[in-house]
Amino acid sequence: MLNYTPQTVAHILNELRKTIVGQDHAIEQIMVAFLAEGHALLEGVPGTAKTLIVKTLASAVGAGFSRIQFTPDLMPSDITGTNVFNMQTSQFTLRQGPIFTDILLADEINRTPPKTQAALLEAMEERQATIDGDRHPLSPIFTVLATENPIEYEGTYPLPEAQLDRFLLKILIDYPQMEEEAEIVARWDAGFNSRHFDRIEIKPLSDPADLQRCRMEVRNMRTEPGVQKYIVDMVRATRKHGAILYGASPRASVAMLLCAKALAAIRGRDFPTPDDVRDIAAPVLRHRLALRAEAELDGATADAVISDIVRTVEVPR
């Protein structure tokens, strides 16, 4: 039975609607990553409210927020921080970097070299940062929401497969519908201005501990053996599909299980169904597959291949 998740999710969604118009699927998937204690990669053209969604989410849950603008000259120490020598005490003290927060927005993460991208790996996997040999724990709700631009490749560095696999979901943020875009224009004409975010009345959770309680409810949710097998069958099917060079690893199976649980909780159920698995399959798998060159030349995409797999894997009764 869900005691905390329904009202907590309702509160967060209500606050998000104060700044965001549309993007229902993207918001739902971001909430899935957040409740499943994972990180998400947001891909969309500039101007589709990626940053605004993350800032509003942090305010709605009462979490700390930091933003890193990734650039080619960014160094790992610019992310993690560094030890600084104090002349008065003759000791080194840690000057914490922006990674010491609750929700980290890694803006345009593919604009920095792999060495700097890799500075996030330990933090994302172990929620700690090692600086000059010393390990420093991060926030228990530390979450990375990274963005990348899908249409501009000059001056960018593809994310290493190891780092891509650390993202629980890859979420595509598309243009709004015509009615939604008209609503955005009307809001701005009425005085809304996202550049003055501090003037928008976003109410945080009355009890910040509710977020951890929601995560516990998701973690403790049980899954029927038939749904477990459905998850395994779908992931294993990615390793046999003719258009795929290499498929998803067992980490993807675990990710799909966690995300199906979180999606079920968001939808008000205390058990995941095959529908939850199908609905979350593309965000879980699309960044964990490598297509064959000949398939890409024929116009195949990761999402199209995943849709084909979803259609062919037998659904449990």
C-alpha positions as CSV (number, residue, x, y, z in Angstrom):
1,M,0.0,0.0,0.0
2,L,1.3,3.4,-0.9
3,N,1.1,5.9,2.0
4,Y,3.2,8.8,0.9
5,T,3.8,8.6,-2.9
6,P,0.4,9.7,-4.3
7,Q,0.2,13.0,-2.4
8,T,3.9,13.7,-2.8
9,V,3.8,13.2,-6.5
10,A,0.6,15.2,-6.8
11,H,2.3,18.1,-4.9
12,I,5.4,18.0,-7.2
13,L,3.4,17.9,-10.4
14,N,1.2,20.7,-9.2
15,E,4.2,22.9,-8.6
16,L,5.8,21.9,-11.9
17,R,2.6,23.1,-13.7
18,K,3.3,26.6,-12.3
19,T,6.2,26.9,-14.7
20,I,5.9,24.2,-17.3
21,V,3.2,23.8,-20.0
22,G,2.9,20.3,-21.5
23,Q,5.9,17.9,-21.6
24,D,3.8,15.4,-19.7
25,H,5.7,12.3,-20.8
26,A,9.1,14.0,-20.1
27,I,8.0,15.1,-16.6
28,E,6.6,11.7,-15.8
29,Q,9.9,10.1,-16.8
30,I,12.0,12.6,-14.8
31,M,9.8,11.7,-11.8
32,V,10.4,8.0,-12.5
33,A,14.2,8.6,-12.4
34,F,13.9,10.7,-9.2
35,L,11.8,8.1,-7.3
36,A,13.9,5.2,-8.6
37,E,17.1,6.9,-7.2
38,G,18.6,7.2,-10.6
39,H,20.0,9.9,-12.9
40,A,18.6,11.0,-16.3
41,L,19.9,12.4,-19.5
42,L,17.6,15.0,-21.1
43,E,18.0,15.4,-24.8
44,G,16.2,18.3,-26.6
45,V,16.8,21.3,-28.7
46,P,17.4,24.6,-26.9
47,G,14.4,26.4,-25.5
48,T,12.3,23.4,-24.6
49,A,12.4,24.1,-20.8
50,K,14.9,21.5,-19.8
51,T,16.6,23.7,-17.3
52,L,13.4,25.2,-16.0
53,I,12.0,21.7,-15.3
54,V,15.0,20.8,-13.2
55,K,15.0,24.1,-11.2
56,T,11.3,23.7,-10.5
57,L,11.7,20.1,-9.4
58,A,14.4,21.1,-6.9
59,S,12.3,23.9,-5.5
60,A,9.2,21.7,-5.3
61,V,11.0,19.0,-3.2
62,G,12.9,21.6,-1.1
63,A,16.3,20.2,-2.4
64,G,19.6,22.0,-3.0
65,F,20.3,22.8,-6.6
66,S,23.5,23.5,-8.5
67,R,24.2,24.0,-12.2
68,I,27.3,23.3,-14.1
69,Q,27.7,24.7,-17.6
70,F,30.0,22.2,-19.3
71,T,32.6,23.7,-21.7
72,P,35.7,22.4,-23.4
73,D,38.0,24.0,-20.8
74,L,36.2,22.7,-17.7
75,M,38.4,20.7,-15.4
76,P,37.5,17.8,-13.1
77,S,38.3,20.0,-10.0
78,D,35.7,22.5,-11.3
79,I,33.1,19.8,-10.6
80,T,34.3,18.1,-7.5
81,G,36.2,20.9,-5.8
82,T,39.7,21.1,-4.5
83,N,41.8,21.3,-1.3
84,V,43.0,24.8,-0.6
85,F,45.9,25.6,1.8
86,N,45.0,27.9,4.6
87,M,47.9,30.1,5.6
88,Q,46.5,30.9,9.0
89,T,45.9,27.3,10.1
90,S,48.6,25.7,8.0
91,Q,46.1,23.1,6.9
92,F,44.3,22.2,3.7
93,T,40.6,22.7,3.7
94,L,38.1,21.5,1.1
95,R,36.5,24.0,-1.2
96,Q,33.5,22.0,-2.3
97,G,32.5,22.0,-5.9
98,P,29.0,22.2,-7.3
99,I,28.7,18.4,-7.1
100,F,28.0,18.8,-3.3
101,T,24.3,19.4,-3.7
102,D,21.0,17.4,-3.9
103,I,20.0,18.0,-7.6
104,L,22.8,18.8,-10.1
105,L,22.0,20.1,-13.5
106,A,24.9,19.1,-15.9
107,D,24.1,21.5,-18.7
108,E,25.3,20.4,-22.2
109,I,27.3,17.6,-20.7
110,N,28.7,16.6,-24.1
111,R,30.6,19.8,-24.6
112,T,33.4,18.8,-22.2
113,P,36.1,16.2,-22.8
114,P,35.8,12.7,-21.6
115,K,38.2,13.3,-18.7
116,T,36.0,15.8,-17.2
117,Q,32.8,13.9,-18.0
118,A,34.4,11.0,-16.1
119,A,34.6,13.1,-12.9
120,L,30.9,12.5,-12.6
121,L,31.1,8.6,-12.8
122,E,32.1,8.0,-9.2
123,A,29.5,10.5,-7.9
124,M,26.7,9.0,-10.0
125,E,27.5,5.4,-9.1
126,E,28.6,5.6,-5.5
127,R,27.3,9.0,-4.4
128,Q,30.7,10.1,-3.2
129,A,33.6,12.2,-4.5
130,T,37.3,11.3,-4.1
131,I,39.5,14.4,-3.8
132,D,43.2,14.0,-3.2
133,G,42.7,10.5,-2.0
134,D,40.0,11.4,0.5
135,R,36.4,10.2,0.0
136,H,33.6,12.7,0.6
137,P,30.0,11.5,0.8
138,L,27.4,13.3,-1.2
139,S,23.8,14.0,-0.4
140,P,21.7,10.8,0.0
141,I,19.3,12.2,-2.7
142,F,22.1,13.3,-5.0
143,T,20.7,13.2,-8.5
144,V,22.3,14.2,-11.8
145,L,20.0,15.6,-14.5
146,A,22.2,16.2,-17.6
147,T,21.2,17.9,-20.8
148,E,22.5,17.6,-24.3
149,N,21.6,19.2,-27.7
150,P,20.8,16.6,-30.3
151,I,21.3,18.8,-33.4
152,E,24.7,20.5,-32.8
153,Y,27.7,18.2,-33.0
154,E,30.6,20.7,-33.7
155,G,32.7,21.1,-30.5
156,T,31.0,18.2,-28.7
157,Y,32.4,15.0,-27.3
158,P,30.3,11.8,-27.4
159,L,29.6,10.5,-23.9
160,P,31.6,7.2,-23.1
161,E,29.4,4.1,-23.0
162,A,30.3,3.6,-19.4
163,Q,28.9,7.0,-18.5
164,L,25.8,6.6,-20.7
165,D,25.1,3.3,-18.8
166,R,25.1,5.2,-15.5
167,F,22.1,7.2,-16.6
168,L,18.9,5.3,-15.6
169,L,16.9,7.0,-18.4
170,K,17.5,9.0,-21.5
171,I,14.5,11.3,-21.9
172,L,13.7,13.0,-25.2
173,I,12.1,16.4,-24.8
174,D,10.3,17.5,-27.9
175,Y,8.6,20.7,-29.1
176,P,5.3,21.5,-27.4
177,Q,2.0,21.1,-29.2
178,M,0.4,24.1,-30.8
179,E,-2.1,24.7,-28.0
180,E,0.7,24.3,-25.4
181,E,2.9,26.8,-27.2
182,A,0.0,29.2,-27.4
183,E,-0.4,28.9,-23.6
184,I,3.3,29.6,-23.1
185,V,3.0,32.8,-25.1
186,A,-0.1,33.8,-23.2
187,R,1.6,33.2,-19.8
188,W,4.5,35.4,-20.8
189,D,2.2,38.1,-22.1
190,A,0.4,38.0,-18.7
191,G,3.6,38.6,-16.8
192,F,5.3,35.2,-16.3
193,N,9.1,35.4,-16.7
194,S,11.2,32.3,-16.0
195,R,14.3,34.6,-15.8
196,H,12.9,35.8,-12.5
197,F,12.5,32.3,-11.0
198,D,12.8,33.6,-7.5
199,R,9.6,35.5,-7.9
200,I,7.6,32.4,-8.8
201,E,5.9,30.9,-5.7
202,I,7.0,27.3,-5.7
203,K,6.0,25.6,-2.5
204,P,8.4,22.9,-1.2
205,L,7.3,19.7,0.5
206,S,6.0,20.3,4.0
207,D,8.1,17.4,5.2
208,P,11.3,16.8,3.2
209,A,11.5,13.3,4.6
210,D,8.5,12.4,2.5
211,L,10.7,12.0,-0.5
212,Q,12.8,9.4,1.2
213,R,9.6,7.6,2.3
214,C,8.4,7.6,-1.3
215,R,11.7,6.1,-2.5
216,M,11.4,3.4,0.2
217,E,7.9,2.6,-0.9
218,V,9.1,2.2,-4.5
219,R,12.1,0.1,-3.3
220,N,9.9,-2.2,-1.2
221,M,7.4,-2.8,-4.0
222,R,7.1,-6.4,-5.1
223,T,6.9,-7.6,-8.7
224,E,5.1,-10.6,-10.0
225,P,7.4,-13.4,-11.5
226,G,5.7,-13.0,-14.9
227,V,6.5,-9.3,-15.0
228,Q,10.1,-10.1,-14.0
229,K,10.4,-12.6,-16.8
230,Y,8.9,-10.0,-19.2
231,I,11.6,-7.6,-18.3
232,V,14.4,-10.1,-18.8
233,D,12.9,-11.3,-22.1
234,M,12.7,-7.8,-23.4
235,V,16.3,-6.9,-22.5
236,R,17.7,-10.2,-23.8
237,A,15.9,-9.6,-27.1
238,T,18.1,-6.6,-27.6
239,R,21.1,-8.9,-27.8
240,K,19.5,-11.0,-30.6
241,H,18.0,-8.3,-32.9
242,G,19.5,-8.2,-36.3
243,A,19.8,-4.4,-36.3
244,I,21.7,-4.2,-33.0
245,L,25.5,-4.5,-32.8
246,Y,25.4,-5.0,-29.1
247,G,22.5,-5.0,-26.7
248,A,21.7,-4.0,-23.2
249,S,23.5,-5.4,-20.2
250,P,21.9,-6.9,-17.0
251,R,22.1,-3.4,-15.6
252,A,19.4,-2.5,-18.0
253,S,17.2,-5.3,-16.7
254,V,17.6,-3.9,-13.1
255,A,16.9,-0.4,-14.4
256,M,13.7,-1.5,-16.1
257,L,12.5,-3.2,-13.0
258,L,13.2,-0.1,-10.8
259,C,11.6,2.3,-13.3
260,A,8.5,0.1,-13.8
261,K,8.1,0.2,-10.0
262,A,8.5,3.9,-9.9
263,L,6.1,4.4,-12.8
264,A,3.5,2.2,-11.1
265,A,3.8,4.3,-7.9
266,I,3.3,7.5,-9.8
267,R,0.2,6.0,-11.4
268,G,-1.1,5.1,-7.9
269,R,-0.5,1.4,-7.8
270,D,1.7,-0.6,-5.5
271,F,2.7,-3.2,-8.1
272,P,4.1,-2.8,-11.7
273,T,2.3,-4.3,-14.7
274,P,3.5,-5.1,-18.2
275,D,2.0,-1.8,-19.3
276,D,4.5,0.0,-17.0
277,V,7.4,-2.0,-18.5
278,R,6.3,-1.2,-22.1
279,D,5.9,2.5,-21.4
280,I,9.3,2.8,-19.8
281,A,11.2,0.5,-22.2
282,A,12.4,3.2,-24.7
283,P,13.8,5.6,-22.1
284,V,15.6,2.8,-20.3
285,L,17.1,1.1,-23.4
286,R,17.6,3.8,-26.1
287,H,21.1,4.9,-24.8
288,R,22.2,1.3,-24.1
289,L,22.1,0.0,-27.6
290,A,24.5,0.3,-30.5
291,L,23.0,-0.2,-34.0
292,R,24.8,-1.8,-36.8
293,A,26.2,0.6,-39.4
294,E,24.1,-1.0,-42.2
295,A,21.0,-0.6,-40.1
296,E,21.7,3.1,-39.5
297,L,22.3,3.5,-43.3
298,D,18.8,2.0,-43.8
299,G,17.3,4.6,-41.5
300,A,16.9,2.5,-38.4
301,T,16.8,4.3,-35.0
302,A,17.1,3.0,-31.5
303,D,13.5,3.9,-30.7
304,A,12.2,2.1,-33.8
305,V,14.2,-1.0,-33.0
306,I,12.9,-0.9,-29.4
307,S,9.3,-0.6,-30.6
308,D,9.9,-3.7,-32.8
309,I,11.2,-5.6,-29.8
310,V,8.2,-4.5,-27.6
311,R,5.9,-5.8,-30.3
312,T,7.5,-9.2,-30.6
313,V,8.2,-10.1,-26.9
314,E,5.3,-12.1,-25.5
315,V,3.3,-10.3,-22.8
316,P,2.6,-12.3,-19.6
317,R,-1.0,-13.0,-18.8
